[in-house]
Amino acid sequence: MSPAPISARIRSALQPYLRLPVSIYIIFTATIINGIGIFVFPFMTLILTRNLGYDPKTAGIIMMLLSTAYIPGGFIGGKLADRFGRKKVMMVTQLVSVAAFVPCGFLGNSPLIVLFIAISIFFDGITDPARQAMQTDLTTPENRQTAFSLIYLGHNLGFALGPLIAGFLFNRAPQWIFWGNALAAGIAVLLVLAFVPETKPTNEQLEQSLHSDSSEKAVQGGLIKALLSRPFLLLYVFITTWYGFVYAQHRFLLPLQTDQLFGAGGAPLYGLLMTFNAVIVVVFNIPLVAALKRFGPVVNTAIAGFLYALGFGMLGLIHSKWLFFVSVFIWTAGEIVNATNSEVYVANHTPMSHRGRFNAVIPLIWGFGWGVSTWYSGMLTEAFGLNTTWLLMGLIAASAALGVLLLNSVEQRRKKRRADLTAAAITPEA
C-alpha cells in the first residue's frame, strides 16, 4: 500500500480530535498530570501484604471494605453536582481527597494508613459524579466518543509513567508513593479550577429539552423515575458489572502472582506490566476506536468481554515473563474497547437533569463488582490457588459478554417493532 493512503487514514482518524471544545483539552491535560501521580491504588495489594503484613485473604477483605467507602460519597456527590454545580463540588472534594494521602507518608507501616486511604476514597466518591457530569455537559452525542476517548488516552499517557515510577519508589522511598500522588492530583485540580467553567445546565436548557426527542432530555421527577425510564440501560449496566469483577484482578491477583513467581523482582515487573498496559492504550486507542466505531457501543462492549476472558483467563496457565506481557496486551485491548464505549452508551441515555445522580448510581453498580471481587478472589485463591481463580475469571468475562450480545439482540428487535408500528400508523390507507 502506498504511503499516501496510509497518511490520509491517519489524518482522517485524528481529525475529530482537533474539533473538540477547549475545556476538553484542559481536562485532557489535567488527566495526564493526575495519571502520572497515580501511585497508591496500583500498589494497594503490596502495601497491605508486604508493608502492613496482612495475608492475602485479609488484604482482599480490607480492599473490599475500602471500596465501600466510595458508595456513600457517590450518592452525596451526585445530588450535590445536580443541585449546586459540577465545578464547585469537584474542586472542594477532590482537594480533600488528595490531602488525605499526605499523613500516610509520615506513618510508616502503621495501620492508620488504611483509615486515611478510606477518607480519600470517600471524598473521591463525592468528586467522580461531578467530574463525569462535567465531561458529559461539555460534549454532544456526535463528539462524545472522541472526547471521552481523548480523556481516557490522557489518563493512560500519565499512567504510562506513574506505576513505573511507583514500582521503584515502593522499595526505595515508600513515603513518596503517597506524597507524589497528592502533589500530582493537586496540580490537576488547580488546572481545572483556573480554566474550565461551570457546566451545569440552566433551567431554560432543561425546560427546552423536555420538548425534544433526544435520549438525553430532562426527566421531571426523582432518581428512581428517571432510572426506570431507561430499562435497557439498567440491564446493560448490571451485566457489565461483571467486567469490573474480572478487571479488578489486575490490581489484586496480578501483583500477588508476580510477587509469588518472581520474589523481589515481582514489584518492578508489575510496575513494568502496568506501564506496558498504559503504552498499549496510548498506541492503540485511536486505531481501535476508529476500527470498531461502526459496530456501536453494545457490540463493542461484548468484544471487550471476550478479550477480557482470553487475556485474564490465560494467566491461570502461564509462568514465563513474556507471556505476562502477551496477557496484558490482550486484556488491555479489551480495556480500550470497553472504556471508549460503555461510558458513551451511558452518557447518551442519561437525562441531562440527572447527570450527576446517574453518574453516582451507575459507577456504584459497576463498582460493586470491582469491590466484592477482591474478597471473593482472595477466598478462592486461598482455597484453590491463583491458577484456578484466573480460569474462573475468564469464564465470568465470557459469560458477561454473551449476556451483552443477548441484550443487544432483544433491544434491536424492540426498536424494529416500534419502527414498524410507527411506519404503519403514518402510512395513509390505500
C-alpha positions in Angstrom: 0.0 0.0 0.0 1.4 3.4 -0.9 2.2 6.0 1.9 -0.4 8.5 0.7 -3.5 6.3 1.6 -1.9 5.5 5.0 -1.3 9.1 5.8 -4.8 10.0 4.7 -6.2 7.4 7.0 -4.2 8.8 9.9 -5.4 12.3 9.2 -8.9 11.1 9.0 -8.6 9.2 12.3 -7.1 12.3 14.0 -9.4 15.0 12.6 -12.3 14.5 15.1 -9.8 15.1 17.9 -9.0 18.5 16.6 -12.5 19.9 16.7 -13.3 19.4 20.4 -14.1 22.2 22.9 -11.2 23.9 24.6 -12.3 22.8 28.0 -11.9 19.2 26.9 -8.2 19.8 26.1 -7.8 21.3 29.6 -9.4 18.3 31.2 -7.2 16.1 29.0 -4.0 17.9 30.2 -5.2 17.7 33.9 -5.9 14.0 33.4 -2.3 13.4 32.2 -0.9 15.1 35.2 -3.2 13.2 37.6 -2.3 9.9 35.8 1.4 10.4 36.3 0.8 10.6 40.1 -1.4 7.5 40.5 0.9 5.7 42.8 -1.2 4.4 45.7 -4.0 2.3 44.3 -2.0 0.1 41.8 0.2 -0.9 44.8 -2.6 -1.3 47.4 -2.2 -5.1 47.5 1.5 -4.9 48.2 1.1 -2.0 50.7 -1.3 -4.2 52.6 0.6 -7.5 52.4 4.3 -6.6 52.3 4.3 -3.3 54.2 1.4 -3.8 56.7 1.7 -7.6 57.0 -1.8 -8.7 56.1 -2.3 -12.1 54.5 -4.0 -12.2 51.0 -7.5 -13.1 52.4 -7.4 -10.3 54.9 -6.0 -7.9 52.3 -8.8 -8.7 50.0 -11.4 -8.0 52.7 -9.8 -4.7 53.5 -9.7 -3.7 49.9 -13.4 -4.6 49.6 -14.2 -2.5 52.7 -12.2 0.4 51.3 -14.2 0.2 48.1 -17.4 0.5 50.1 -16.2 3.9 51.4 -16.8 5.2 47.8 -20.6 4.3 48.0 -21.9 7.0 50.3 -19.6 9.5 48.7 -21.1 8.8 45.3 -24.7 9.3 46.4 -23.8 12.5 48.1 -21.7 13.8 45.2 -24.4 13.0 42.5 -27.0 15.0 44.4 -24.7 17.9 45.1 -23.5 18.1 41.5 -27.0 18.3 40.1 -28.0 20.9 42.7 -25.0 23.2 43.2 -22.9 22.6 40.1 -20.2 20.3 38.8 -17.1 22.5 39.3 -17.9 23.7 42.9 -18.3 20.1 44.2 -15.4 18.7 42.2 -12.9 21.3 43.4 -13.6 21.1 47.1 -13.9 17.4 47.5 -11.0 16.3 45.3 -8.6 18.6 47.2 -9.8 16.9 50.4 -9.4 13.5 48.8 -5.7 14.1 47.8 -4.9 15.8 51.1 -5.7 12.6 52.9 -2.6 11.0 51.4 -0.2 13.4 53.0 -0.3 12.0 56.5 0.2 8.5 55.1 3.8 9.4 54.1 4.6 10.0 57.8 3.0 6.9 59.3 5.5 4.2 58.2 3.8 0.8 58.5 1.0 2.0 60.8 -2.5 0.5 60.2 -3.7 4.1 60.4 -2.8 4.3 56.7 -5.9 2.3 55.9 -8.1 4.9 57.6 -6.6 7.8 55.6 -7.0 5.9 52.4 -10.6 5.3 53.3 -11.1 9.0 53.8 -9.5 9.7 50.4 -11.8 7.1 48.7 -14.9 8.6 50.4 -14.2 12.1 49.0 -13.2 10.7 45.7 -16.6 9.1 45.6 -18.1 12.6 46.0 -15.9 14.0 43.3 -16.4 11.5 40.5 -20.1 12.1 39.6 -19.4 15.9 39.3 -16.3 15.1 37.1 -18.2 12.8 34.8 -21.2 15.1 34.6 -18.9 17.9 33.6 -17.4 15.9 30.8 -20.9 15.0 29.5 -22.1 18.6 29.8 -19.2 19.7 27.6 -19.9 17.2 24.8 -22.6 16.1 22.5 -23.6 12.7 21.2 -21.7 13.5 18.0 -18.3 14.2 19.6 -18.7 12.3 22.9 -16.9 9.1 21.9 -14.0 11.2 20.6 -13.9 13.4 23.7 -14.2 10.5 26.1 -11.5 8.5 24.3 -9.2 11.5 24.4 -9.6 11.9 28.2 -9.1 8.2 28.6 -6.0 8.5 26.5 -4.8 11.3 28.7 -5.2 9.1 31.8 -3.1 6.4 30.2 -0.4 8.8 28.9 0.1 9.7 32.6 -0.3 6.2 33.8 2.4 5.0 31.4 4.9 6.7 33.8 3.1 6.5 37.1 3.4 2.8 38.0 6.9 2.6 36.6 8.0 5.4 39.0 6.0 3.9 41.9 7.5 0.5 41.3 10.9 1.9 42.1 9.7 4.2 44.9 8.0 1.3 46.6 11.3 -0.1 47.9 13.4 3.0 48.0 11.2 5.8 49.2 7.7 4.4 50.1 6.5 7.7 51.6 6.6 9.3 48.2 4.1 6.8 47.0 1.6 8.9 49.0 3.1 12.4 48.7 3.7 12.1 44.9 0.1 11.0 44.4 -1.1 14.0 46.4 1.1 16.5 44.6 0.2 15.5 41.1 -3.6 15.3 41.8 -3.5 18.7 43.5 -1.9 20.3 40.4 -4.5 18.7 38.2 -7.3 20.1 40.3 -5.9 23.6 40.2 -5.7 23.5 36.4 -9.4 22.7 36.1 -10.2 25.3 38.7 -8.4 28.0 36.6 -9.5 27.2 33.1 -12.8 25.2 33.0 -16.1 27.0 33.6 -19.1 25.7 35.4 -21.2 23.4 33.1 -24.4 22.6 35.0 -27.4 23.0 32.5 -29.6 26.1 33.2 -33.3 25.8 34.0 -34.0 27.2 30.5 -32.0 24.4 28.9 -33.7 21.7 31.0 -37.1 23.1 30.0 -36.3 23.2 26.3 -35.1 19.6 26.4 -38.5 18.4 27.6 -39.9 19.2 24.2 -37.2 17.3 22.2 -36.9 13.7 21.1 -33.3 13.4 22.5 -32.4 10.4 24.6 -30.7 12.9 26.9 -33.8 15.1 27.5 -34.6 16.0 31.1 -37.0 13.9 33.2 -39.4 15.5 35.7 -39.3 13.6 38.9 -36.8 11.9 41.1 -33.9 9.5 40.5 -36.0 6.3 40.6 -38.4 7.5 38.0 -35.5 8.6 35.8 -33.8 5.2 36.1 -36.9 3.2 35.4 -37.4 5.2 32.2 -34.2 3.6 30.9 -34.7 -0.2 31.3 -32.1 -1.3 28.7 -29.5 1.0 30.2 -30.1 -0.6 33.6 -29.8 -4.1 32.2 -26.6 -3.1 30.3 -25.1 -1.7 33.5 -25.9 -4.8 35.6 -24.4 -7.2 33.1 -21.2 -5.2 32.5 -20.7 -5.0 36.3 -19.1 -8.5 35.9 -16.4 -6.8 33.8 -15.3 -4.8 36.8 -15.4 -8.0 38.9 -12.8 -9.5 36.5 -10.8 -6.4 35.6 -10.2 -5.6 39.3 -7.8 -8.6 39.4 -5.1 -6.7 37.6 -4.6 -4.7 40.8 -5.1 -7.7 43.2 -4.3 -11.1 41.8 -1.7 -9.9 39.3 0.7 -8.3 41.8 0.3 -11.3 44.1 1.1 -13.6 41.2 4.2 -11.7 40.1 5.4 -11.5 43.7 4.8 -15.2 44.2 6.6 -16.2 41.0 9.5 -13.7 40.9 10.1 -12.7 44.6 11.9 -9.3 44.9 11.6 -8.8 41.2 7.8 -9.0 41.3 7.1 -5.4 42.2 9.3 -3.9 39.5 7.8 -6.4 37.0 4.3 -5.5 38.0 5.2 -1.8 37.5 6.5 -2.6 34.0 3.4 -4.5 33.2 1.2 -1.6 34.3 3.4 0.8 32.2 3.0 -1.6 29.2 -0.7 -1.5 29.8 -0.7 2.3 29.5 1.6 2.3 26.5 -0.7 -0.1 24.7 -3.6 2.2 25.4 -1.7 5.2 24.1 -0.6 3.4 20.9 -3.8 1.5 20.1 -6.6 3.8 21.5 -7.2 5.8 18.3 -6.8 2.9 15.8 -9.2 0.6 17.8 -11.8 3.4 18.3 -11.7 4.1 14.5 -11.8 0.4 13.5 -14.7 -0.6 15.8 -16.8 2.5 15.7 -19.2 1.1 13.1 -20.3 -1.7 15.4 -21.9 0.5 18.0 -21.3 0.7 21.8 -23.1 -2.5 22.8 -21.5 -4.9 20.3 -18.1 -3.3 21.1 -18.7 -3.9 24.8 -19.3 -7.6 24.1 -16.0 -7.7 22.1 -14.3 -6.2 25.1 -15.7 -9.0 27.3 -14.3 -11.7 25.1 -10.9 -10.0 25.2 -11.0 -9.9 29.0 -11.9 -13.6 29.0 -8.9 -14.6 26.9 -6.4 -12.1 28.5 -7.2 -12.8 32.1 -8.1 -16.4 31.7 -4.7 -17.3 30.2 -3.0 -16.1 33.4 -4.1 -19.4 35.0 -1.9 -21.3 32.6 1.3 -19.2 32.2 4.6 -18.8 34.1 7.1 -17.0 31.9 7.5 -13.3 32.0 7.0 -12.6 28.3 3.6 -14.4 28.4 2.5 -11.9 31.1 3.1 -9.1 28.5 1.0 -11.0 26.0 -1.8 -11.3 28.5 -1.6 -7.6 29.3 -1.7 -6.8 25.6 -4.9 -8.8 25.1 -6.9 -7.6 28.2 -5.7 -4.0 27.6 -7.3 -4.2 24.1 -10.5 -5.1 25.9 -10.0 -2.3 28.3 -9.7 0.2 25.4 -12.8 -1.1 23.7 -14.8 -1.1 27.0 -13.7 2.3 28.2 -14.4 4.0 24.9 -17.9 2.5 24.6 -19.5 1.8 28.0 -19.4 5.4 29.2 -20.6 6.7 25.9 -23.6 4.4 25.9 -24.5 5.5 29.4 -24.0 9.2 28.7 -26.1 9.1 25.5 -29.0 7.6 27.6 -28.7 9.8 30.7 -31.3 12.6 31.2 -29.5 15.9 31.4 -31.5 16.8 34.5 -30.0 13.8 36.4 -26.4 13.5 35.1 -24.9 13.9 38.5 -27.1 11.3 40.1 -26.8 8.9 37.2 -23.0 9.3 37.3 -23.2 8.4 41.0 -25.5 5.4 40.8 -24.2 3.7 37.7 -20.5 3.7 38.7 -21.6 2.4 42.1 -23.3 -0.5 40.4 -20.2 -1.1 38.3 -18.0 -0.6 41.3 -19.9 -3.2 43.3 -18.4 -5.9 41.0 -15.0 -4.4 41.5 -15.4 -4.0 45.2 -16.6 -7.5 46.1 -14.2 -9.1 43.6 -11.1 -8.9 45.8 -13.0 -10.5 48.7 -14.2 -13.5 46.7 -10.9 -13.9 44.7 -8.9 -13.7 48.0 -11.0 -16.6 49.4 -10.8 -18.5 46.1 -7.0 -18.1 45.9 -6.6 -19.3 49.5 -8.8 -22.4 48.8 -7.9 -23.3 45.2 -4.8 -21.3 44.3 -4.1 -18.5 41.8 -4.4 -20.6 38.6 -7.9 -21.8 39.2 -9.1 -18.4 40.2 -7.7 -16.9 37.0 -9.5 -19.5 34.9 -12.8 -18.7 36.7 -12.3 -15.0 35.9 -12.0 -15.9 32.2 -15.3 -17.8 32.4 -17.1 -15.0 34.1 -15.9 -12.4 31.5 -17.0 -14.7 28.6 -20.5 -15.2 30.2 -21.0 -11.5 30.7 -20.0 -10.8 27.0 -22.7 -13.3 25.9 -25.2 -11.5 28.1 -24.4 -8.2 26.4 -25.0 -9.8 23.0 -28.3 -11.2 24.1 -29.4 -7.8 25.5 -28.4 -6.1 22.2 -30.4 -8.6 20.2 -33.6 -8.0 22.3 -33.1 -4.2 22.2 -32.7 -4.2 18.4 -35.8 -6.3 17.9 -37.8 -4.0 20.2 -36.6 -1.0 18.2 -37.6 -2.6 14.9 -41.1 -3.5 16.2 -41.6 0.1 17.3 -40.3 1.5 14.0 -42.7 -0.9 12.1 -45.6 0.2 14.2 -44.8 3.9 13.7 -44.5 3.4 10.0 -47.8 1.6 9.8 -49.5 4.3 11.8 -48.4 7.1 9.5 -48.9 5.3 6.2 -52.1 6.5 4.5 -54.7 4.0 3.6 -54.8 2.9 0.0 
